[in-house]
Amino acid sequence: MITRIDEYVTDTLRPYKDQSVPINPLFIAKEENLRVELLPNVDKKFGRIEYVKEARNFIAYCSKLVEHDDPVARFSLCHELGHFFIEEHRNLLIRGGKAHNSKSGFICDSLIEREADEFAAKLLIPPLFFRDYISEKKLLNIEGLQDLANRCQASLTSSCIRYIKADIEPCAMIMINNGNFQRYSPSESAANGGFANLGHRNIPEQSIVRQAIQAGPSGNIFKAQSSTKEWYSSKRREAGVWEEAFVLGKTGWTLVMLYLDLVSYEKDDYFLPSERYHR
């Protein structure tokens, strides 16, 4: 399904014939006459964009220098580019004539921030490259999502959300900070299948997520078979779940991917049996 964010990303990249990865967001910003500066007080804010009314121009502030090819810095700038290119966001900035402080990284419930996050993920992993990658790899576990992120110099988190938004299969991403749930993002097919919300707000007792958090930033991916009854409450039906967890360095964040085996549903359900693979 083509969304409005897809259209904005496509329009943003259209002037650039070379859309090979990694995409250079700093070059795009300079081409749009968007100033990029290092954000002061980086311990308090992740990123910011402001409209300078007197100069009729925008300034994007990032917490790290984008030239260092840091995935977090690249995502931060692409997030601010989202506010710049998405028409409604841009108009809000112009009308308000002030800065917008960003809380990016798929952890904010604000619609504006979620849209800018989605824009950033799709800009870093552009449509043509993503289509070709998926056609070759089919379904992606965290290892495949890491490879996708590395090729595009993107974060694992943005790679996961890119996959979820493409709705390749029923799945969901959970972001956990210091043991506490912060964000749940399901694919459209998972949401339509009755799993739009997480239900439980505690990590299941037997979940490998607990093992991942206890192990800390080991670089290992923890994997296990589970069930929707472990993660979701008050559901009409149950389905198998393949869960994978990965601790994101020393940030305190843990990323969890849930792959829902909804092929066991009755024939008249939304989902049709699909090719599965050994993750």
C-alpha atoms as an extended CHARMM CRD file, in Angstrom:
* protein
*
       279  EXT
         1         1  MET       CA              0.0000000000        0.0000000000        0.0000000000  PROA      1               0.0000000000
         2         2  ILE       CA              1.3460000000        3.3990000000       -0.9950000000  PROA      2               0.0000000000
         3         3  THR       CA              0.9740000000        5.8510000000        1.8780000000  PROA      3               0.0000000000
         4         4  ARG       CA              1.2890000000        9.6060000000        2.0210000000  PROA      4               0.0000000000
         5         5  ILE       CA              4.7380000000        9.2220000000        3.5560000000  PROA      5               0.0000000000
         6         6  ASP       CA              5.7970000000        7.0170000000        0.6300000000  PROA      6               0.0000000000
         7         7  GLU       CA              4.6900000000        9.7840000000       -1.7130000000  PROA      7               0.0000000000
         8         8  TYR       CA              6.6640000000       12.4270000000        0.1860000000  PROA      8               0.0000000000
         9         9  VAL       CA              9.7890000000       10.2540000000        0.1610000000  PROA      9               0.0000000000
        10        10  THR       CA              9.4060000000        9.5380000000       -3.5550000000  PROA      10              0.0000000000
        11        11  ASP       CA              8.9740000000       13.2480000000       -4.2940000000  PROA      11              0.0000000000
        12        12  THR       CA             12.0310000000       14.0620000000       -2.1750000000  PROA      12              0.0000000000
        13        13  LEU       CA             14.2440000000       11.5960000000       -4.0390000000  PROA      13              0.0000000000
        14        14  ARG       CA             12.8440000000       12.2360000000       -7.5220000000  PROA      14              0.0000000000
        15        15  PRO       CA             15.3050000000       15.0660000000       -8.4300000000  PROA      15              0.0000000000
        16        16  TYR       CA             18.2600000000       12.7990000000       -7.6690000000  PROA      16              0.0000000000
        17        17  LYS       CA             18.9220000000       10.2930000000      -10.4250000000  PROA      17              0.0000000000
        18        18  ASP       CA             21.4490000000        8.4320000000       -8.2950000000  PROA      18              0.0000000000
        19        19  GLN       CA             19.3980000000        6.8530000000       -5.5090000000  PROA      19              0.0000000000
        20        20  SER       CA             21.9410000000        4.2020000000       -4.6280000000  PROA      20              0.0000000000
        21        21  VAL       CA             22.5180000000        3.5300000000       -0.9570000000  PROA      21              0.0000000000
        22        22  PRO       CA             23.6910000000        4.8890000000        1.3420000000  PROA      22              0.0000000000
        23        23  ILE       CA             21.5390000000        7.9610000000        0.7690000000  PROA      23              0.0000000000
        24        24  ASN       CA             23.2950000000       11.2210000000        1.6840000000  PROA      24              0.0000000000
        25        25  PRO       CA             20.8350000000       13.2830000000        3.7780000000  PROA      25              0.0000000000
        26        26  LEU       CA             23.3810000000       16.0660000000        4.2800000000  PROA      26              0.0000000000
        27        27  PHE       CA             23.6150000000       16.5590000000        0.5100000000  PROA      27              0.0000000000
        28        28  ILE       CA             19.8120000000       16.6860000000        0.2450000000  PROA      28              0.0000000000
        29        29  ALA       CA             19.6690000000       19.2680000000        3.0400000000  PROA      29              0.0000000000
        30        30  LYS       CA             22.2710000000       21.4560000000        1.3230000000  PROA      30              0.0000000000
        31        31  GLU       CA             20.4540000000       21.1830000000       -2.0160000000  PROA      31              0.0000000000
        32        32  GLU       CA             17.2930000000       22.4250000000       -0.2760000000  PROA      32              0.0000000000
        33        33  ASN       CA             19.2300000000       25.2850000000        1.3330000000  PROA      33              0.0000000000
        34        34  LEU       CA             18.5040000000       23.8070000000        4.7390000000  PROA      34              0.0000000000
        35        35  ARG       CA             21.2230000000       24.7230000000        7.2300000000  PROA      35              0.0000000000
        36        36  VAL       CA             22.4970000000       21.8790000000        9.4090000000  PROA      36              0.0000000000
        37        37  GLU       CA             24.1950000000       22.6520000000       12.7000000000  PROA      37              0.0000000000
        38        38  LEU       CA             25.3240000000       20.7930000000       15.7930000000  PROA      38              0.0000000000
        39        39  LEU       CA             22.6890000000       20.8750000000       18.4890000000  PROA      39              0.0000000000
        40        40  PRO       CA             23.6820000000       22.6190000000       21.7330000000  PROA      40              0.0000000000
        41        41  ASN       CA             22.8330000000       20.8680000000       24.9990000000  PROA      41              0.0000000000
        42        42  VAL       CA             22.8090000000       17.4970000000       23.2810000000  PROA      42              0.0000000000
        43        43  ASP       CA             22.1500000000       15.7240000000       26.5560000000  PROA      43              0.0000000000
        44        44  LYS       CA             18.6480000000       17.2080000000       26.6720000000  PROA      44              0.0000000000
        45        45  LYS       CA             17.3940000000       17.0080000000       23.0840000000  PROA      45              0.0000000000
        46        46  PHE       CA             17.7650000000       14.5590000000       20.2360000000  PROA      46              0.0000000000
        47        47  GLY       CA             17.1620000000       16.9460000000       17.3600000000  PROA      47              0.0000000000
        48        48  ARG       CA             15.4060000000       20.1530000000       16.3850000000  PROA      48              0.0000000000
        49        49  ILE       CA             14.2260000000       22.1190000000       13.3880000000  PROA      49              0.0000000000
        50        50  GLU       CA             13.2580000000       25.7650000000       13.3430000000  PROA      50              0.0000000000
        51        51  TYR       CA             11.9930000000       28.2920000000       10.8530000000  PROA      51              0.0000000000
        52        52  VAL       CA             13.7800000000       31.6450000000       10.8530000000  PROA      52              0.0000000000
        53        53  LYS       CA             11.0890000000       34.0730000000        9.7770000000  PROA      53              0.0000000000
        54        54  GLU       CA             13.4400000000       36.9670000000        9.0350000000  PROA      54              0.0000000000
        55        55  ALA       CA             15.5760000000       34.8560000000        6.6880000000  PROA      55              0.0000000000
        56        56  ARG       CA             12.6720000000       32.7160000000        5.4610000000  PROA      56              0.0000000000
        57        57  ASN       CA             14.8100000000       29.6880000000        5.9630000000  PROA      57              0.0000000000
        58        58  PHE       CA             15.0150000000       26.5130000000        8.0510000000  PROA      58              0.0000000000
        59        59  ILE       CA             17.7720000000       25.2900000000       10.3570000000  PROA      59              0.0000000000
        60        60  ALA       CA             18.0900000000       21.6490000000       11.3900000000  PROA      60              0.0000000000
        61        61  TYR       CA             20.0450000000       20.8200000000       14.5320000000  PROA      61              0.0000000000
        62        62  CYS       CA             21.4660000000       17.3370000000       15.1200000000  PROA      62              0.0000000000
        63        63  SER       CA             23.0310000000       15.8360000000       18.2270000000  PROA      63              0.0000000000
        64        64  LYS       CA             25.9580000000       14.3890000000       16.2460000000  PROA      64              0.0000000000
        65        65  LEU       CA             27.8790000000       15.3920000000       13.1590000000  PROA      65              0.0000000000
        66        66  VAL       CA             26.3550000000       13.6610000000       10.1430000000  PROA      66              0.0000000000
        67        67  GLU       CA             29.7010000000       13.5560000000        8.3710000000  PROA      67              0.0000000000
        68        68  HSD       CA             30.7880000000       10.7730000000       10.7260000000  PROA      68              0.0000000000
        69        69  ASP       CA             28.3560000000        8.3470000000        9.0510000000  PROA      69              0.0000000000
        70        70  ASP       CA             26.8120000000        7.5300000000       12.3960000000  PROA      70              0.0000000000
        71        71  PRO       CA             23.4240000000        5.7810000000       11.8160000000  PROA      71              0.0000000000
        72        72  VAL       CA             21.8600000000        7.6840000000       14.7200000000  PROA      72              0.0000000000
        73        73  ALA       CA             23.0500000000       11.0450000000       13.3700000000  PROA      73              0.0000000000
        74        74  ARG       CA             21.8690000000       10.1380000000        9.8650000000  PROA      74              0.0000000000
        75        75  PHE       CA             18.4540000000        9.1470000000       11.1850000000  PROA      75              0.0000000000
        76        76  SER       CA             18.2400000000       12.3300000000       13.2510000000  PROA      76              0.0000000000
        77        77  LEU       CA             18.8290000000       14.5030000000       10.1830000000  PROA      77              0.0000000000
        78        78  CYS       CA             16.3990000000       12.4590000000        8.0770000000  PROA      78              0.0000000000
        79        79  HSD       CA             13.7970000000       12.9000000000       10.8160000000  PROA      79              0.0000000000
        80        80  GLU       CA             14.2170000000       16.6680000000       10.6040000000  PROA      80              0.0000000000
        81        81  LEU       CA             14.0380000000       16.4230000000        6.8030000000  PROA      81              0.0000000000
        82        82  GLY       CA             10.6830000000       14.7280000000        7.3570000000  PROA      82              0.0000000000
        83        83  HSD       CA              9.4160000000       17.8100000000        9.1890000000  PROA      83              0.0000000000
        84        84  PHE       CA             10.8000000000       19.9080000000        6.3210000000  PROA      84              0.0000000000
        85        85  PHE       CA              9.3270000000       17.9140000000        3.4190000000  PROA      85              0.0000000000
        86        86  ILE       CA              5.9730000000       16.8200000000        4.8640000000  PROA      86              0.0000000000
        87        87  GLU       CA              3.7280000000       19.6950000000        3.9090000000  PROA      87              0.0000000000
        88        88  GLU       CA              1.6110000000       19.8130000000        7.0690000000  PROA      88              0.0000000000
        89        89  HSD       CA              4.7030000000       19.7950000000        9.2930000000  PROA      89              0.0000000000
        90        90  ARG       CA              6.3660000000       22.4900000000        7.2250000000  PROA      90              0.0000000000
        91        91  ASN       CA              3.2890000000       24.7230000000        7.3430000000  PROA      91              0.0000000000
        92        92  LEU       CA              3.0650000000       24.3420000000       11.1230000000  PROA      92              0.0000000000
        93        93  LEU       CA              6.6680000000       25.4800000000       11.4610000000  PROA      93              0.0000000000
        94        94  ILE       CA              6.1530000000       28.4480000000        9.1440000000  PROA      94              0.0000000000
        95        95  ARG       CA              2.9320000000       29.5350000000       10.8390000000  PROA      95              0.0000000000
        96        96  GLY       CA              4.3840000000       29.0720000000       14.2950000000  PROA      96              0.0000000000
        97        97  GLY       CA              7.6690000000       30.7190000000       13.3920000000  PROA      97              0.0000000000
        98        98  LYS       CA              9.5190000000       28.7660000000       16.0560000000  PROA      98              0.0000000000
        99        99  ALA       CA             11.5150000000       25.6140000000       16.7010000000  PROA      99              0.0000000000
       100       100  HSD       CA             10.1630000000       22.1090000000       16.9100000000  PROA      100             0.0000000000
       101       101  ASN       CA             12.0580000000       19.8680000000       19.2980000000  PROA      101             0.0000000000
       102       102  SER       CA             12.0920000000       16.2950000000       18.0490000000  PROA      102             0.0000000000
       103       103  LYS       CA             11.8240000000       13.0750000000       19.9910000000  PROA      103             0.0000000000
       104       104  SER       CA             12.6280000000       10.5310000000       17.3380000000  PROA      104             0.0000000000
       105       105  GLY       CA             13.4770000000        6.8610000000       17.2590000000  PROA      105             0.0000000000
       106       106  PHE       CA              9.9440000000        5.3580000000       17.1940000000  PROA      106             0.0000000000
       107       107  ILE       CA              9.4080000000        6.0110000000       20.9010000000  PROA      107             0.0000000000
       108       108  CYS       CA              6.9530000000        8.9270000000       20.7810000000  PROA      108             0.0000000000
       109       109  ASP       CA              3.1620000000        8.6950000000       20.5160000000  PROA      109             0.0000000000
       110       110  SER       CA              2.8530000000       12.0380000000       18.7170000000  PROA      110             0.0000000000
       111       111  LEU       CA              1.5060000000       11.6090000000       15.1690000000  PROA      111             0.0000000000
       112       112  ILE       CA              3.9040000000       14.2710000000       13.8860000000  PROA      112             0.0000000000
       113       113  GLU       CA              6.9010000000       12.4700000000       15.3710000000  PROA      113             0.0000000000
       114       114  ARG       CA              5.7410000000        9.0690000000       14.1240000000  PROA      114             0.0000000000
       115       115  GLU       CA              5.3410000000       10.4560000000       10.5920000000  PROA      115             0.0000000000
       116       116  ALA       CA              8.8090000000       12.0340000000       10.6810000000  PROA      116             0.0000000000
       117       117  ASP       CA             10.2410000000        8.7360000000       11.9500000000  PROA      117             0.0000000000
       118       118  GLU       CA              8.5700000000        6.8320000000        9.1230000000  PROA      118             0.0000000000
       119       119  PHE       CA              9.8390000000        9.3810000000        6.6040000000  PROA      119             0.0000000000
       120       120  ALA       CA             13.3860000000        8.9840000000        7.9550000000  PROA      120             0.0000000000
       121       121  ALA       CA             13.2890000000        5.1880000000        7.7490000000  PROA      121             0.0000000000
       122       122  LYS       CA             11.9790000000        5.2400000000        4.1780000000  PROA      122             0.0000000000
       123       123  LEU       CA             14.4300000000        7.9170000000        3.0640000000  PROA      123             0.0000000000
       124       124  LEU       CA             17.4130000000        5.9720000000        4.4190000000  PROA      124             0.0000000000
       125       125  ILE       CA             16.0840000000        2.7380000000        2.8990000000  PROA      125             0.0000000000
       126       126  PRO       CA             14.5640000000        4.0570000000       -0.3410000000  PROA      126             0.0000000000
       127       127  PRO       CA             11.7060000000        2.3310000000       -2.1820000000  PROA      127             0.0000000000
       128       128  LEU       CA             13.6240000000        0.9590000000       -5.1710000000  PROA      128             0.0000000000
       129       129  PHE       CA             16.4350000000       -0.5250000000       -3.0960000000  PROA      129             0.0000000000
       130       130  PHE       CA             14.0210000000       -1.9580000000       -0.5350000000  PROA      130             0.0000000000
       131       131  ARG       CA             11.8820000000       -3.5770000000       -3.2290000000  PROA      131             0.0000000000
       132       132  ASP       CA             14.9070000000       -5.2810000000       -4.7830000000  PROA      132             0.0000000000
       133       133  TYR       CA             16.2680000000       -6.3750000000       -1.4100000000  PROA      133             0.0000000000
       134       134  ILE       CA             12.9570000000       -7.9200000000       -0.3440000000  PROA      134             0.0000000000
       135       135  SER       CA             12.4770000000       -9.6740000000       -3.6900000000  PROA      135             0.0000000000
       136       136  GLU       CA             15.8200000000      -11.3940000000       -3.0910000000  PROA      136             0.0000000000
       137       137  LYS       CA             15.5830000000      -12.0990000000        0.6400000000  PROA      137             0.0000000000
       138       138  LYS       CA             11.8050000000      -12.6430000000        0.9670000000  PROA      138             0.0000000000
       139       139  LEU       CA             11.2060000000      -12.5980000000        4.7610000000  PROA      139             0.0000000000
       140       140  LEU       CA             13.5850000000      -10.9440000000        7.2110000000  PROA      140             0.0000000000
       141       141  ASN       CA             14.5900000000      -11.8840000000       10.7370000000  PROA      141             0.0000000000
       142       142  ILE       CA             16.7230000000       -9.5440000000       12.8500000000  PROA      142             0.0000000000
       143       143  GLU       CA             19.9120000000      -10.7800000000       11.1760000000  PROA      143             0.0000000000
       144       144  GLY       CA             18.4640000000       -9.8710000000        7.7780000000  PROA      144             0.0000000000
       145       145  LEU       CA             17.2560000000       -6.5390000000        9.1230000000  PROA      145             0.0000000000
       146       146  GLN       CA             20.7570000000       -5.8410000000       10.4520000000  PROA      146             0.0000000000
       147       147  ASP       CA             22.2010000000       -6.5420000000        7.0100000000  PROA      147             0.0000000000
       148       148  LEU       CA             19.6510000000       -4.1940000000        5.4450000000  PROA      148             0.0000000000
       149       149  ALA       CA             20.5440000000       -1.5050000000        7.9860000000  PROA      149             0.0000000000
       150       150  ASN       CA             24.2800000000       -1.9230000000        7.3930000000  PROA      150             0.0000000000
       151       151  ARG       CA             23.9390000000       -1.6120000000        3.6300000000  PROA      151             0.0000000000
       152       152  CYS       CA             21.9910000000        1.6260000000        4.0060000000  PROA      152             0.0000000000
       153       153  GLN       CA             24.0080000000        3.0200000000        6.9500000000  PROA      153             0.0000000000
       154       154  ALA       CA             20.7590000000        3.0650000000        8.8890000000  PROA      154             0.0000000000
       155       155  SER       CA             19.9340000000        2.0010000000       12.4270000000  PROA      155             0.0000000000
       156       156  LEU       CA             18.4820000000       -1.4230000000       13.1360000000  PROA      156             0.0000000000
       157       157  THR       CA             15.3990000000        0.3060000000       14.5310000000  PROA      157             0.0000000000
       158       158  SER       CA             14.7280000000        2.1870000000       11.2880000000  PROA      158             0.0000000000
       159       159  SER       CA             15.3000000000       -1.0150000000        9.3110000000  PROA      159             0.0000000000
       160       160  CYS       CA             12.6910000000       -2.8100000000       11.4430000000  PROA      160             0.0000000000
       161       161  ILE       CA             10.1100000000       -0.0780000000       11.0970000000  PROA      161             0.0000000000
       162       162  ARG       CA             10.7420000000        0.0120000000        7.3390000000  PROA      162             0.0000000000
       163       163  TYR       CA              9.9500000000       -3.6960000000        7.1880000000  PROA      163             0.0000000000
       164       164  ILE       CA              6.8730000000       -3.3480000000        9.3760000000  PROA      164             0.0000000000
       165       165  LYS       CA              5.4430000000       -0.4700000000        7.3470000000  PROA      165             0.0000000000
       166       166  ALA       CA              5.9020000000       -2.4830000000        4.1400000000  PROA      166             0.0000000000
       167       167  ASP       CA              3.6640000000       -5.1910000000        5.6760000000  PROA      167             0.0000000000
       168       168  ILE       CA              5.6310000000       -8.0720000000        4.1850000000  PROA      168             0.0000000000
       169       169  GLU       CA              4.2160000000      -10.3900000000        6.8390000000  PROA      169             0.0000000000
       170       170  PRO       CA              2.2360000000      -10.0950000000       10.1150000000  PROA      170             0.0000000000
       171       171  CYS       CA              4.7900000000       -8.8310000000       12.6190000000  PROA      171             0.0000000000
       172       172  ALA       CA              5.3920000000       -6.1540000000       15.2340000000  PROA      172             0.0000000000
       173       173  MET       CA              8.2250000000       -4.2700000000       16.8880000000  PROA      173             0.0000000000
       174       174  ILE       CA              8.4280000000       -3.5060000000       20.5880000000  PROA      174             0.0000000000
       175       175  MET       CA             10.8190000000       -0.9390000000       22.0470000000  PROA      175             0.0000000000
       176       176  ILE       CA             11.7610000000       -1.5330000000       25.6820000000  PROA      176             0.0000000000
       177       177  ASN       CA             13.7490000000        0.9480000000       27.7660000000  PROA      177             0.0000000000
       178       178  ASN       CA             15.3630000000       -0.2920000000       30.9630000000  PROA      178             0.0000000000
       179       179  GLY       CA             12.7990000000       -3.0730000000       31.2240000000  PROA      179             0.0000000000
       180       180  ASN       CA              9.7610000000       -0.8530000000       30.5490000000  PROA      180             0.0000000000
       181       181  PHE       CA              7.5860000000       -0.9350000000       27.4140000000  PROA      181             0.0000000000
       182       182  GLN       CA              7.8150000000        2.3040000000       25.4450000000  PROA      182             0.0000000000
       183       183  ARG       CA              6.3810000000        1.6200000000       21.9940000000  PROA      183             0.0000000000
       184       184  TYR       CA              4.5110000000       -1.0600000000       20.0890000000  PROA      184             0.0000000000
       185       185  SER       CA              4.4050000000       -0.8990000000       16.2810000000  PROA      185             0.0000000000
       186       186  PRO       CA              2.4450000000       -3.6100000000       14.4040000000  PROA      186             0.0000000000
       187       187  SER       CA              2.3180000000       -4.2260000000       10.6710000000  PROA      187             0.0000000000
       188       188  GLU       CA             -1.0280000000       -3.5220000000        9.0230000000  PROA      188             0.0000000000
       189       189  SER       CA             -1.7760000000       -7.2260000000        8.5990000000  PROA      189             0.0000000000
       190       190  ALA       CA             -1.0280000000       -7.8980000000       12.2850000000  PROA      190             0.0000000000
       191       191  ALA       CA             -3.2800000000       -5.0080000000       13.3110000000  PROA      191             0.0000000000
       192       192  ASN       CA             -6.0910000000       -6.1600000000       11.0000000000  PROA      192             0.0000000000
       193       193  GLY       CA             -5.7690000000       -9.6520000000       12.4280000000  PROA      193             0.0000000000
       194       194  GLY       CA             -6.6770000000       -8.4140000000       15.9070000000  PROA      194             0.0000000000
       195       195  PHE       CA             -3.2280000000       -7.5220000000       17.2050000000  PROA      195             0.0000000000
       196       196  ALA       CA             -3.2930000000       -3.7350000000       16.8780000000  PROA      196             0.0000000000
       197       197  ASN       CA             -2.4580000000       -3.3590000000       20.5600000000  PROA      197             0.0000000000
       198       198  LEU       CA             -0.0350000000       -5.2300000000       22.7410000000  PROA      198             0.0000000000
       199       199  GLY       CA             -2.2890000000       -5.9730000000       25.7040000000  PROA      199             0.0000000000
       200       200  HSD       CA              0.1590000000       -7.0250000000       28.4030000000  PROA      200             0.0000000000
       201       201  ARG       CA              2.5220000000       -4.3110000000       29.6300000000  PROA      201             0.0000000000
       202       202  ASN       CA              4.9490000000       -6.6470000000       31.3260000000  PROA      202             0.0000000000
       203       203  ILE       CA              7.5890000000       -8.8350000000       29.7150000000  PROA      203             0.0000000000
       204       204  PRO       CA              6.3020000000      -12.4470000000       29.7900000000  PROA      204             0.0000000000
       205       205  GLU       CA              7.9700000000      -14.5390000000       32.4480000000  PROA      205             0.0000000000
       206       206  GLN       CA              9.3290000000      -17.1380000000       30.0020000000  PROA      206             0.0000000000
       207       207  SER       CA             10.2300000000      -14.6850000000       27.2420000000  PROA      207             0.0000000000
       208       208  ILE       CA             13.7530000000      -14.6840000000       25.8400000000  PROA      208             0.0000000000
       209       209  VAL       CA             13.5400000000      -10.8890000000       26.1070000000  PROA      209             0.0000000000
       210       210  ARG       CA             14.3250000000      -11.2510000000       29.8080000000  PROA      210             0.0000000000
       211       211  GLN       CA             17.4160000000      -13.2620000000       28.9050000000  PROA      211             0.0000000000
       212       212  ALA       CA             18.5010000000      -10.6240000000       26.3900000000  PROA      212             0.0000000000
       213       213  ILE       CA             18.1750000000       -7.7950000000       28.9090000000  PROA      213             0.0000000000
       214       214  GLN       CA             20.0200000000       -9.7830000000       31.5640000000  PROA      214             0.0000000000
       215       215  ALA       CA             22.8520000000      -10.5500000000       29.1230000000  PROA      215             0.0000000000
       216       216  GLY       CA             23.2050000000       -6.8600000000       28.2470000000  PROA      216             0.0000000000
       217       217  PRO       CA             24.9130000000       -5.5500000000       25.1000000000  PROA      217             0.0000000000
       218       218  SER       CA             26.4440000000       -8.8810000000       24.1040000000  PROA      218             0.0000000000
       219       219  GLY       CA             25.7170000000       -8.4900000000       20.4080000000  PROA      219             0.0000000000
       220       220  ASN       CA             23.7210000000      -11.7250000000       20.4420000000  PROA      220             0.0000000000
       221       221  ILE       CA             20.2280000000      -12.1420000000       19.0260000000  PROA      221             0.0000000000
       222       222  PHE       CA             17.9400000000      -14.1220000000       21.3370000000  PROA      222             0.0000000000
       223       223  LYS       CA             15.2990000000      -16.2380000000       19.5930000000  PROA      223             0.0000000000
       224       224  ALA       CA             12.4620000000      -18.4730000000       20.7560000000  PROA      224             0.0000000000
       225       225  GLN       CA              9.0380000000      -19.8380000000       19.8470000000  PROA      225             0.0000000000
       226       226  SER       CA              6.1770000000      -18.3090000000       21.8160000000  PROA      226             0.0000000000
       227       227  SER       CA              2.4510000000      -17.6360000000       21.5330000000  PROA      227             0.0000000000
       228       228  THR       CA              0.1560000000      -14.6410000000       21.2810000000  PROA      228             0.0000000000
       229       229  LYS       CA             -1.3430000000      -15.5920000000       24.6540000000  PROA      229             0.0000000000
       230       230  GLU       CA              2.0090000000      -14.7180000000       26.2310000000  PROA      230             0.0000000000
       231       231  TRP       CA              2.1190000000      -11.2240000000       24.7340000000  PROA      231             0.0000000000
       232       232  TYR       CA             -1.5030000000      -10.2170000000       24.1050000000  PROA      232             0.0000000000
       233       233  SER       CA             -4.5360000000      -10.1470000000       26.3620000000  PROA      233             0.0000000000
       234       234  SER       CA             -8.2550000000      -10.7320000000       25.7130000000  PROA      234             0.0000000000
       235       235  LYS       CA             -7.7750000000      -12.0220000000       22.1880000000  PROA      235             0.0000000000
       236       236  ARG       CA            -10.4440000000      -14.0790000000       20.4330000000  PROA      236             0.0000000000
       237       237  ARG       CA             -7.8820000000      -16.4660000000       18.9530000000  PROA      237             0.0000000000
       238       238  GLU       CA             -4.3440000000      -17.6050000000       19.5240000000  PROA      238             0.0000000000
       239       239  ALA       CA             -1.4740000000      -17.8960000000       17.0970000000  PROA      239             0.0000000000
       240       240  GLY       CA              2.1290000000      -18.9150000000       17.2200000000  PROA      240             0.0000000000
       241       241  VAL       CA              4.7990000000      -16.2410000000       17.6510000000  PROA      241             0.0000000000
       242       242  TRP       CA              8.4780000000      -16.3210000000       16.8050000000  PROA      242             0.0000000000
       243       243  GLU       CA             10.1750000000      -13.7080000000       18.9800000000  PROA      243             0.0000000000
       244       244  GLU       CA             13.6230000000      -12.2000000000       18.6180000000  PROA      244             0.0000000000
       245       245  ALA       CA             15.3120000000       -9.7150000000       20.9520000000  PROA      245             0.0000000000
       246       246  PHE       CA             18.4200000000       -7.5930000000       20.5810000000  PROA      246             0.0000000000
       247       247  VAL       CA             19.9470000000       -5.1480000000       23.0860000000  PROA      247             0.0000000000
       248       248  LEU       CA             20.9080000000       -1.8850000000       21.3720000000  PROA      248             0.0000000000
       249       249  GLY       CA             24.3750000000       -1.3640000000       22.7940000000  PROA      249             0.0000000000
       250       250  LYS       CA             24.6800000000        0.4850000000       26.0900000000  PROA      250             0.0000000000
       251       251  THR       CA             21.6650000000        2.7220000000       25.4280000000  PROA      251             0.0000000000
       252       252  GLY       CA             19.3230000000        0.9030000000       27.8010000000  PROA      252             0.0000000000
       253       253  TRP       CA             17.0460000000        0.0450000000       24.8650000000  PROA      253             0.0000000000
       254       254  THR       CA             16.0430000000       -3.4340000000       23.7470000000  PROA      254             0.0000000000
       255       255  LEU       CA             14.4250000000       -4.0830000000       20.3880000000  PROA      255             0.0000000000
       256       256  VAL       CA             11.9750000000       -6.9730000000       20.0770000000  PROA      256             0.0000000000
       257       257  MET       CA             10.4910000000       -8.3600000000       16.8680000000  PROA      257             0.0000000000
       258       258  LEU       CA              7.3940000000      -10.5650000000       17.0480000000  PROA      258             0.0000000000
       259       259  TYR       CA              6.5690000000      -12.6030000000       13.9330000000  PROA      259             0.0000000000
       260       260  LEU       CA              2.9660000000      -13.8050000000       14.1040000000  PROA      260             0.0000000000
       261       261  ASP       CA              2.0900000000      -17.1420000000       12.5420000000  PROA      261             0.0000000000
       262       262  LEU       CA             -1.4330000000      -16.2740000000       11.4530000000  PROA      262             0.0000000000
       263       263  VAL       CA             -1.6570000000      -18.9320000000        8.7670000000  PROA      263             0.0000000000
       264       264  SER       CA             -3.5050000000      -21.1460000000       11.2470000000  PROA      264             0.0000000000
       265       265  TYR       CA             -6.5700000000      -18.9170000000       10.9980000000  PROA      265             0.0000000000
       266       266  GLU       CA             -9.7280000000      -20.2080000000        9.3200000000  PROA      266             0.0000000000
       267       267  LYS       CA            -10.0560000000      -19.9410000000        5.5490000000  PROA      267             0.0000000000
       268       268  ASP       CA            -12.3990000000      -16.9550000000        5.6230000000  PROA      268             0.0000000000
       269       269  ASP       CA             -9.9650000000      -14.8610000000        7.6300000000  PROA      269             0.0000000000
       270       270  TYR       CA             -7.9280000000      -11.9270000000        6.3530000000  PROA      270             0.0000000000
       271       271  PHE       CA             -4.7300000000      -13.9220000000        5.9950000000  PROA      271             0.0000000000
       272       272  LEU       CA             -3.9410000000      -16.5300000000        3.3930000000  PROA      272             0.0000000000
       273       273  PRO       CA             -1.3550000000      -19.2550000000        3.9730000000  PROA      273             0.0000000000
       274       274  SER       CA              2.0410000000      -17.9090000000        2.9820000000  PROA      274             0.0000000000
       275       275  GLU       CA              5.4860000000      -19.3470000000        2.4760000000  PROA      275             0.0000000000
       276       276  ARG       CA              7.2850000000      -19.6550000000        5.7990000000  PROA      276             0.0000000000
       277       277  TYR       CA             10.9540000000      -20.1360000000        6.4480000000  PROA      277             0.0000000000
       278       278  HSD       CA             13.2430000000      -21.2860000000        9.2130000000  PROA      278             0.0000000000
       279       279  ARG       CA             14.3410000000      -18.1410000000       10.9920000000  PROA      279             0.0000000000
